[in-house]
Amino acid sequence: MMHKVETLRKKYHALQSEKKEMARTIERQELEIAQQEKELKQLRIDNEFLRVAHSIPRNPELVARYKKQVAKMVRDIDRCIKQLNA
């Protein structure tokens, strides 16, 4: 009877150790997943930036026109922000 109790106790402690190790493994993997998700988000942003950058024509006249359009949008946004803050 004592032999069975001791065997069960050893098995219990072994399982407890295994459980702790698995919890540490899960924690490390969750941190790794969070880091990879952050990296994926940044890569998607970079990809979108590159996609847009490569779609801009090399024609200087078109570039100037796009700059004027962007400047107008920025002015419009600034005006809207001022109106919201007023």
N, CA, C and O atoms as a Tinker XYZ file with bonds, in Angstrom:
   344  protein
     1  N      0.814000   -1.191000    0.000000    73     2
     2  CA     0.000000    0.000000    0.000000    64     1     3
     3  C      0.862000    1.261000    0.000000    63     2     4     5
     4  O      0.603000    2.174000   -0.784000    81     3
     5  N      1.876000    1.334000    0.855000    73     3     6
     6  CA     2.773000    2.498000    0.918000    64     5     7
     7  C      3.535000    2.664000   -0.392000    63     6     8     9
     8  O      3.843000    3.779000   -0.814000    81     7
     9  N      3.831000    1.533000   -1.025000    73     7    10
    10  CA     4.548000    1.584000   -2.305000    64     9    11
    11  C      3.679000    2.276000   -3.360000    63    10    12    13
    12  O      4.175000    3.083000   -4.146000    81    11
    13  N      2.367000    1.953000   -3.373000    73    11    14
    14  CA     1.445000    2.569000   -4.331000    64    13    15
    15  C      1.317000    4.070000   -4.060000    63    14    16    17
    16  O      1.297000    4.867000   -4.998000    81    15
    17  N      1.230000    4.456000   -2.793000    73    15    18
    18  CA     1.112000    5.862000   -2.424000    64    17    19
    19  C      2.362000    6.621000   -2.859000    63    18    20    21
    20  O      2.266000    7.716000   -3.414000    81    19
    21  N      3.505000    6.055000   -2.612000    73    19    22
    22  CA     4.768000    6.700000   -2.998000    64    21    23
    23  C      4.874000    6.810000   -4.520000    63    22    24    25
    24  O      5.328000    7.829000   -5.041000    81    23
    25  N      4.465000    5.786000   -5.213000    73    23    26
    26  CA     4.476000    5.805000   -6.681000    64    25    27
    27  C      3.549000    6.903000   -7.193000    63    26    28    29
    28  O      3.917000    7.665000   -8.086000    81    27
    29  N      2.350000    6.981000   -6.626000    73    27    30
    30  CA     1.402000    8.020000   -7.038000    64    29    31
    31  C      1.918000    9.416000   -6.708000    63    30    32    33
    32  O      1.728000   10.345000   -7.492000    81    31
    33  N      2.558000    9.571000   -5.573000    73    31    34
    34  CA     3.117000   10.851000   -5.177000    64    33    35
    35  C      4.211000   11.286000   -6.160000    63    34    36    37
    36  O      4.258000   12.446000   -6.568000    81    35
    37  N      5.081000   10.357000   -6.535000    73    35    38
    38  CA     6.144000   10.673000   -7.509000    64    37    39
    39  C      5.546000   11.048000   -8.856000    63    38    40    41
    40  O      5.990000   11.987000   -9.516000    81    39
    41  N      4.528000   10.289000   -9.247000    73    39    42
    42  CA     3.874000   10.576000  -10.524000    64    41    43
    43  C      3.211000   11.967000  -10.477000    63    42    44    45
    44  O      3.278000   12.723000  -11.446000    81    43
    45  N      2.578000   12.290000   -9.352000    73    43    46
    46  CA     1.938000   13.587000   -9.169000    64    45    47
    47  C      2.953000   14.722000   -9.291000    63    46    48    49
    48  O      2.702000   15.712000   -9.978000    81    47
    49  N      4.096000   14.578000   -8.625000    73    47    50
    50  CA     5.133000   15.610000   -8.681000    64    49    51
    51  C      5.718000   15.738000  -10.095000    63    50    52    53
    52  O      6.020000   16.837000  -10.560000    81    51
    53  N      5.869000   14.597000  -10.761000    73    51    54
    54  CA     6.366000   14.629000  -12.136000    64    53    55
    55  C      5.378000   15.365000  -13.036000    63    54    56    57
    56  O      5.777000   16.160000  -13.887000    81    55
    57  N      4.094000   15.099000  -12.846000    73    55    58
    58  CA     3.073000   15.778000  -13.657000    64    57    59
    59  C      3.007000   17.266000  -13.335000    63    58    60    61
    60  O      2.794000   18.085000  -14.229000    81    59
    61  N      3.187000   17.620000  -12.076000    73    59    62
    62  CA     3.202000   19.032000  -11.687000    64    61    63
    63  C      4.376000   19.750000  -12.361000    63    62    64    65
    64  O      4.220000   20.865000  -12.858000    81    63
    65  N      5.533000   19.119000  -12.376000    73    63    66
    66  CA     6.705000   19.708000  -13.040000    64    65    67
    67  C      6.459000   19.857000  -14.534000    63    66    68    69
    68  O      6.801000   20.876000  -15.133000    81    67
    69  N      5.867000   18.837000  -15.124000    73    67    70
    70  CA     5.562000   18.881000  -16.557000    64    69    71
    71  C      4.560000   20.004000  -16.850000    63    70    72    73
    72  O      4.685000   20.714000  -17.848000    81    71
    73  N      3.580000   20.150000  -15.981000    73    71    74
    74  CA     2.587000   21.216000  -16.147000    64    73    75
    75  C      3.244000   22.590000  -16.087000    63    74    76    77
    76  O      2.928000   23.461000  -16.896000    81    75
    77  N      4.156000   22.793000  -15.137000    73    75    78
    78  CA     4.853000   24.077000  -15.023000    64    77    79
    79  C      5.684000   24.353000  -16.268000    63    78    80    81
    80  O      5.707000   25.473000  -16.776000    81    79
    81  N      6.370000   23.316000  -16.754000    73    79    82
    82  CA     7.187000   23.481000  -17.956000    64    81    83
    83  C      6.312000   23.828000  -19.155000    63    82    84    85
    84  O      6.671000   24.680000  -19.968000    81    83
    85  N      5.175000   23.173000  -19.259000    73    83    86
    86  CA     4.254000   23.463000  -20.368000    64    85    87
    87  C      3.707000   24.883000  -20.258000    63    86    88    89
    88  O      3.533000   25.556000  -21.274000    81    87
    89  N      3.439000   25.340000  -19.053000    73    87    90
    90  CA     2.957000   26.714000  -18.863000    64    89    91
    91  C      4.022000   27.710000  -19.308000    63    90    92    93
    92  O      3.705000   28.723000  -19.931000    81    91
    93  N      5.286000   27.425000  -18.988000    73    91    94
    94  CA     6.377000   28.306000  -19.432000    64    93    95
    95  C      6.496000   28.281000  -20.955000    63    94    96    97
    96  O      6.727000   29.314000  -21.584000    81    95
    97  N      6.338000   27.100000  -21.538000    73    95    98
    98  CA     6.402000   26.982000  -22.993000    64    97    99
    99  C      5.276000   27.784000  -23.637000    63    98   100   101
   100  O      5.497000   28.491000  -24.620000    81    99
   101  N      4.087000   27.675000  -23.092000    73    99   102
   102  CA     2.943000   28.430000  -23.623000    64   101   103
   103  C      3.202000   29.926000  -23.515000    63   102   104   105
   104  O      2.917000   30.674000  -24.449000    81   103
   105  N      3.733000   30.361000  -22.397000    73   103   106
   106  CA     4.022000   31.786000  -22.202000    64   105   107
   107  C      5.046000   32.270000  -23.224000    63   106   108   109
   108  O      4.884000   33.343000  -23.806000    81   107
   109  N      6.103000   31.482000  -23.445000    73   107   110
   110  CA     7.117000   31.865000  -24.440000    64   109   111
   111  C      6.496000   31.927000  -25.835000    63   110   112   113
   112  O      6.783000   32.843000  -26.605000    81   111
   113  N      5.651000   30.956000  -26.156000    73   111   114
   114  CA     5.034000   30.936000  -27.479000    64   113   115
   115  C      4.058000   32.091000  -27.654000    63   114   116   117
   116  O      3.958000   32.651000  -28.746000    81   115
   117  N      3.338000   32.456000  -26.603000    73   115   118
   118  CA     2.431000   33.604000  -26.693000    64   117   119
   119  C      3.207000   34.893000  -26.913000    63   118   120   121
   120  O      2.777000   35.755000  -27.679000    81   119
   121  N      4.353000   35.031000  -26.245000    73   119   122
   122  CA     5.193000   36.206000  -26.474000    64   121   123
   123  C      5.722000   36.224000  -27.906000    63   122   124   125
   124  O      5.762000   37.272000  -28.550000    81   123
   125  N      6.121000   35.066000  -28.389000    73   123   126
   126  CA     6.629000   34.965000  -29.762000    64   125   127
   127  C      5.525000   35.311000  -30.759000    63   126   128   129
   128  O      5.774000   36.012000  -31.739000    81   127
   129  N      4.317000   34.827000  -30.516000    73   127   130
   130  CA     3.182000   35.133000  -31.397000    64   129   131
   131  C      2.903000   36.628000  -31.397000    63   130   132   133
   132  O      2.675000   37.218000  -32.453000    81   131
   133  N      2.920000   37.243000  -30.220000    73   131   134
   134  CA     2.677000   38.689000  -30.131000    64   133   135
   135  C      3.741000   39.448000  -30.920000    63   134   136   137
   136  O      3.425000   40.400000  -31.633000    81   135
   137  N      4.990000   39.033000  -30.795000    73   135   138
   138  CA     6.079000   39.690000  -31.532000    64   137   139
   139  C      5.890000   39.503000  -33.038000    63   138   140   141
   140  O      6.084000   40.439000  -33.814000    81   139
   141  N      5.511000   38.296000  -33.445000    73   139   142
   142  CA     5.312000   38.037000  -34.867000    64   141   143
   143  C      4.113000   38.813000  -35.414000    63   142   144   145
   144  O      4.140000   39.274000  -36.555000    81   143
   145  N      3.065000   38.958000  -34.604000    73   143   146
   146  CA     1.914000   39.750000  -35.042000    64   145   147
   147  C      2.310000   41.214000  -35.209000    63   146   148   149
   148  O      1.875000   41.874000  -36.153000    81   147
   149  N      3.125000   41.717000  -34.303000    73   147   150
   150  CA     3.612000   43.094000  -34.403000    64   149   151
   151  C      4.452000   43.253000  -35.668000    63   150   152   153
   152  O      4.308000   44.233000  -36.399000    81   151
   153  N      5.322000   42.291000  -35.918000    73   151   154
   154  CA     6.174000   42.334000  -37.108000    64   153   155
   155  C      5.327000   42.241000  -38.374000    63   154   156   157
   156  O      5.590000   42.941000  -39.352000    81   155
   157  N      4.314000   41.380000  -38.359000    73   155   158
   158  CA     3.427000   41.238000  -39.510000    64   157   159
   159  C      2.696000   42.545000  -39.798000    63   158   160   161
   160  O      2.562000   42.949000  -40.953000    81   159
   161  N      2.231000   43.195000  -38.750000    73   159   162
   162  CA     1.545000   44.477000  -38.918000    64   161   163
   163  C      2.473000   45.501000  -39.572000    63   162   164   165
   164  O      2.069000   46.217000  -40.487000    81   163
   165  N      3.723000   45.566000  -39.095000    73   163   166
   166  CA     4.693000   46.506000  -39.667000    64   165   167
   167  C      5.007000   46.147000  -41.117000    63   166   168   169
   168  O      5.143000   47.034000  -41.959000    81   167
   169  N      5.123000   44.863000  -41.411000    73   167   170
   170  CA     5.392000   44.443000  -42.791000    64   169   171
   171  C      4.227000   44.796000  -43.714000    63   170   172   173
   172  O      4.436000   45.162000  -44.871000    81   171
   173  N      3.008000   44.686000  -43.205000    73   171   174
   174  CA     1.849000   45.067000  -44.024000    64   173   175
   175  C      1.864000   46.567000  -44.303000    63   174   176   177
   176  O      1.552000   46.999000  -45.412000    81   175
   177  N      2.226000   47.354000  -43.301000    73   175   178
   178  CA     2.330000   48.805000  -43.494000    64   177   179
   179  C      3.421000   49.112000  -44.518000    63   178   180   181
   180  O      3.217000   49.916000  -45.428000    81   179
   181  N      4.582000   48.468000  -44.366000    73   179   182
   182  CA     5.683000   48.675000  -45.309000    64   181   183
   183  C      5.273000   48.267000  -46.717000    63   182   184   185
   184  O      5.595000   48.952000  -47.688000    81   183
   185  N      4.565000   47.152000  -46.823000    73   183   186
   186  CA     4.120000   46.666000  -48.127000    64   185   187
   187  C      3.170000   47.661000  -48.778000    63   186   188   189
   188  O      3.286000   47.948000  -49.970000    81   187
   189  N      2.237000   48.184000  -48.002000    73   187   190
   190  CA     1.300000   49.178000  -48.532000    64   189   191
   191  C      2.045000   50.435000  -48.980000    63   190   192   193
   192  O      1.745000   50.997000  -50.033000    81   191
   193  N      3.011000   50.869000  -48.180000    73   191   194
   194  CA     3.813000   52.040000  -48.542000    64   193   195
   195  C      4.540000   51.800000  -49.867000    63   194   196   197
   196  O      4.529000   52.655000  -50.752000    81   195
   197  N      5.165000   50.640000  -49.992000    73   195   198
   198  CA     5.895000   50.332000  -51.223000    64   197   199
   199  C      4.960000   50.222000  -52.421000    63   198   200   201
   200  O      5.297000   50.653000  -53.524000    81   199
   201  N      3.786000   49.644000  -52.196000    73   199   202
   202  CA     2.816000   49.519000  -53.285000    64   201   203
   203  C      2.404000   50.900000  -53.780000    63   202   204   205
   204  O      2.331000   51.143000  -54.985000    81   203
   205  N      2.140000   51.788000  -52.848000    73   203   206
   206  CA     1.749000   53.150000  -53.227000    64   205   207
   207  C      2.926000   53.878000  -53.873000    63   206   208   209
   208  O      2.762000   54.573000  -54.876000    81   207
   209  N      4.109000   53.713000  -53.288000    73   207   210
   210  CA     5.289000   54.396000  -53.815000    64   209   211
   211  C      5.581000   53.968000  -55.253000    63   210   212   213
   212  O      5.991000   54.789000  -56.073000    81   211
   213  N      5.377000   52.708000  -55.556000    73   211   214
   214  CA     5.661000   52.230000  -56.910000    64   213   215
   215  C      4.553000   52.594000  -57.893000    63   214   216   217
   216  O      4.749000   52.518000  -59.106000    81   215
   217  N      3.410000   52.981000  -57.383000    73   215   218
   218  CA     2.320000   53.354000  -58.289000    64   217   219
   219  C      2.414000   54.813000  -58.716000    63   218   220   221
   220  O      1.729000   55.237000  -59.646000    81   219
   221  N      3.260000   55.576000  -58.040000    73   219   222
   222  CA     3.423000   56.987000  -58.398000    64   221   223
   223  C      4.206000   57.069000  -59.706000    63   222   224   225
   224  O      5.278000   56.477000  -59.835000    81   223
   225  N      3.678000   57.787000  -60.648000    73   223   226
   226  CA     4.352000   57.889000  -61.942000    64   225   227
   227  C      5.658000   58.677000  -61.829000    63   226   228   229
   228  O      5.826000   59.502000  -60.931000    81   227
   229  N      6.559000   58.411000  -62.740000    73   227   230
   230  CA     7.859000   59.072000  -62.745000    64   229   231
   231  C      7.828000   60.406000  -63.490000    63   230   232   233
   232  O      8.823000   61.128000  -63.542000    81   231
   233  N      6.685000   60.713000  -64.056000    73   231   234
   234  CA     6.526000   61.952000  -64.798000    64   233   235
   235  C      6.550000   63.125000  -63.806000    63   234   236   237
   236  O      5.707000   63.183000  -62.910000    81   235
   237  N      7.501000   64.056000  -63.951000    73   235   238
   238  CA     7.613000   65.177000  -63.012000    64   237   239
   239  C      6.354000   66.043000  -62.937000    63   238   240   241
   240  O      6.035000   66.575000  -61.874000    81   239
   241  N      5.645000   66.187000  -64.042000    73   239   242
   242  CA     4.426000   66.991000  -64.044000    64   241   243
   243  C      3.347000   66.337000  -63.188000    63   242   244   245
   244  O      2.640000   67.008000  -62.436000    81   243
   245  N      3.232000   65.017000  -63.313000    73   243   246
   246  CA     2.245000   64.311000  -62.500000    64   245   247
   247  C      2.623000   64.336000  -61.024000    63   246   248   249
   248  O      1.755000   64.451000  -60.158000    81   247
   249  N      3.909000   64.229000  -60.742000    73   247   250
   250  CA     4.377000   64.280000  -59.359000    64   249   251
   251  C      4.019000   65.637000  -58.760000    63   250   252   253
   252  O      3.544000   65.706000  -57.627000    81   251
   253  N      4.239000   66.696000  -59.498000    73   251   254
   254  CA     3.913000   68.037000  -59.015000    64   253   255
   255  C      2.414000   68.168000  -58.775000    63   254   256   257
   256  O      1.986000   68.749000  -57.777000    81   255
   257  N      1.621000   67.627000  -59.691000    73   255   258
   258  CA     0.168000   67.678000  -59.518000    64   257   259
   259  C     -0.264000   66.919000  -58.267000    63   258   260   261
   260  O     -1.120000   67.385000  -57.515000    81   259
   261  N      0.341000   65.735000  -58.048000    73   259   262
   262  CA     0.013000   64.935000  -56.855000    64   261   263
   263  C      0.428000   65.669000  -55.579000    63   262   264   265
   264  O     -0.279000   65.622000  -54.572000    81   263
   265  N      1.559000   66.337000  -55.625000    73   263   266
   266  CA     2.005000   67.098000  -54.453000    64   265   267
   267  C      1.007000   68.198000  -54.131000    63   266   268   269
   268  O      0.694000   68.428000  -52.963000    81   267
   269  N      0.504000   68.880000  -55.152000    73   267   270
   270  CA    -0.486000   69.926000  -54.938000    64   269   271
   271  C     -1.766000   69.343000  -54.345000    63   270   272   273
   272  O     -2.376000   69.938000  -53.456000    81   271
   273  N     -2.168000   68.165000  -54.848000    73   271   274
   274  CA    -3.380000   67.530000  -54.321000    64   273   275
   275  C     -3.194000   67.148000  -52.853000    63   274   276   277
   276  O     -4.095000   67.344000  -52.037000    81   275
   277  N     -2.037000   66.609000  -52.524000    73   275   278
   278  CA    -1.761000   66.215000  -51.143000    64   277   279
   279  C     -1.729000   67.455000  -50.252000    63   278   280   281
   280  O     -2.275000   67.438000  -49.149000    81   279
   281  N     -1.103000   68.515000  -50.716000    73   279   282
   282  CA    -1.042000   69.753000  -49.935000    64   281   283
   283  C     -2.450000   70.290000  -49.678000    63   282   284   285
   284  O     -2.752000   70.741000  -48.573000    81   283
   285  N     -3.311000   70.240000  -50.698000    73   283   286
   286  CA    -4.688000   70.702000  -50.529000    64   285   287
   287  C     -5.415000   69.835000  -49.505000    63   286   288   289
   288  O     -6.159000   70.352000  -48.672000    81   287
   289  N     -5.205000   68.520000  -49.562000    73   287   290
   290  CA    -5.842000   67.620000  -48.594000    64   289   291
   291  C     -5.375000   67.930000  -47.175000    63   290   292   293
   292  O     -6.170000   67.926000  -46.235000    81   291
   293  N     -4.094000   68.195000  -47.031000    73   291   294
   294  CA    -3.550000   68.523000  -45.705000    64   293   295
   295  C     -4.174000   69.818000  -45.201000    63   294   296   297
   296  O     -4.551000   69.910000  -44.033000    81   295
   297  N     -4.286000   70.811000  -46.063000    73   295   298
   298  CA    -4.918000   72.068000  -45.661000    64   297   299
   299  C     -6.372000   71.840000  -45.252000    63   298   300   301
   300  O     -6.843000   72.399000  -44.261000    81   299
   301  N     -7.083000   71.006000  -46.030000    73   299   302
   302  CA    -8.478000   70.703000  -45.697000    64   301   303
   303  C     -8.575000   69.998000  -44.346000    63   302   304   305
   304  O     -9.457000   70.302000  -43.543000    81   303
   305  N     -7.684000   69.075000  -44.105000    73   303   306
   306  CA    -7.676000   68.348000  -42.826000    64   305   307
   307  C     -7.375000   69.310000  -41.685000    63   306   308   309
   308  O     -8.037000   69.276000  -40.648000    81   307
   309  N     -6.379000   70.165000  -41.875000    73   307   310
   310  CA    -6.045000   71.163000  -40.848000    64   309   311
   311  C     -7.233000   72.068000  -40.556000    63   310   312   313
   312  O     -7.511000   72.380000  -39.398000    81   311
   313  N     -7.935000   72.490000  -41.604000    73   311   314
   314  CA    -9.108000   73.348000  -41.436000    64   313   315
   315  C    -10.185000   72.616000  -40.640000    63   314   316   317
   316  O    -10.806000   73.198000  -39.751000    81   315
   317  N    -10.404000   71.354000  -40.954000    73   315   318
   318  CA   -11.415000   70.561000  -40.226000    64   317   319
   319  C    -11.026000   70.403000  -38.760000    63   318   320   321
   320  O    -11.881000   70.491000  -37.879000    81   319
   321  N     -9.749000   70.171000  -38.494000    73   319   322
   322  CA    -9.287000   70.023000  -37.111000    64   321   323
   323  C     -9.501000   71.324000  -36.348000    63   322   324   325
   324  O     -9.927000   71.305000  -35.194000    81   323
   325  N     -9.208000   72.451000  -36.988000    73   323   326
   326  CA    -9.422000   73.752000  -36.332000    64   325   327
   327  C    -10.889000   73.946000  -36.017000    63   326   328   329
   328  O    -11.234000   74.440000  -34.944000    81   327
   329  N    -11.763000   73.562000  -36.942000    73   327   330
   330  CA   -13.211000   73.704000  -36.709000    64   329   331
   331  C    -13.661000   72.803000  -35.569000    63   330   332   333
   332  O    -14.514000   73.199000  -34.774000    81   331
   333  N    -13.108000   71.606000  -35.475000    73   331   334
   334  CA   -13.473000   70.700000  -34.393000    64   333   335
   335  C    -12.996000   71.225000  -33.040000    63   334   336   337
   336  O    -13.669000   71.041000  -32.026000    81   335
   337  N    -11.839000   71.877000  -33.028000    73   335   338
   338  CA   -11.275000   72.395000  -31.781000    64   337   339
   339  C    -11.927000   73.696000  -31.332000    63   338   340   341
   340  O    -11.808000   74.090000  -30.172000    81   339
   341  N    -12.613000   74.359000  -32.251000    73   339   342
   342  CA   -13.237000   75.656000  -31.926000    64   341   343
   343  C    -14.491000   75.485000  -31.093000    63   342   344
   344  O    -15.134000   76.472000  -30.735000    81   343
